[in-house]
Amino acid sequence: MNNRDRPMGTIEIQFEWGVLESGYRWCSRNGNRQLRKPPELDGRVRSVALTLGLFREFAALALSPTLRDSYDEDSILQFANAHGDLLCSANLIDEQTERDCATLSVWRREIKQMRMAVGWWDQRNTRNKVACMEKLHSAIMAALADTTTPRFTRAYLDENLKLYVRPMNLLAYMWLCFARVVAGEIKERPCGGCGKYIYSGHGLGLRADTATCNSKCRKRKSRQRAPPA
């Protein structure tokens, strides 16, 4: 597809992120809790395949069973071990940059903001639609302009004059994916078989009317619709 054939309003996101194979560990540094590489383990890194709907998983991280309105350290650790640190890719972490990894307070603040925004998005078809969409717009604009995550994104023009953006961290990637869903560039719908969200749109390889994740879910949906014998 050449540039003139590309749908108007679509900008590709290019993003790669690394995770420590050994996993992270909560450590205290200058009074802050922070995810660090265990010193006794090696620092081998694996690349992760991130999904467009990762923002929903992030927003759904569990609340702490002991701290009111706070988020559980174990669930954050599991998320980081699967998808990486919010602000620092594992393949770039060294003694100098490790201090820039997200602190526990940053994780909790960002989960709360994403959870509220996703909640407003899910209420867009209720009687409070106008108020929810106004709050959602403000939340996304604030996230995209967040000065606490410097160099949030960069825009590039390649040799074929194709424009794309590159998020500078995992937090930026999730907010950009969410913004694309809200803007209608990516379509989001629950799978008719398992209920998990599926995403379709330019360059994603799925038709806009895709209703299930895979053949297994298609069969499950067919069984659900079949009249009882």
Sequence and secondary structure as in RCSB ss.txt:
>XXXX:A:sequence
MNNRDRPMGTIEIQFEWGVLESGYRWCSRNGNRQLRKPPELDGRVRSVALTLGLFREFAALALSPTLRDSYDEDS
ILQFANAHGDLLCSANLIDEQTERDCATLSVWRREIKQMRMAVGWWDQRNTRNKVACMEKLHSAIMAALADTTTP
RFTRAYLDENLKLYVRPMNLLAYMWLCFARVVAGEIKERPCGGCGKYIYSGHGLGLRADTATCNSKCRKRKSRQR
APPA
>XXXX:A:secstr
  GGGS TT  EE    EEETT  EEEEETTEEEEE  TTS   EEE    TTHHHHHHT  B SSSTT B HHH
HHHHHHHH  SS  GGG  TTTGGGS BHHHHHHHHHHHHHHHHHHHTTTSTTHHHHHHHHHHHHHHHHT TTSS
S EEEEE TT  EEEEESSHHHHHHHHHHHHHHTSEEEEE TTT  EEEEETTSS  TT  SSSHHHHHHHHHHH
S   
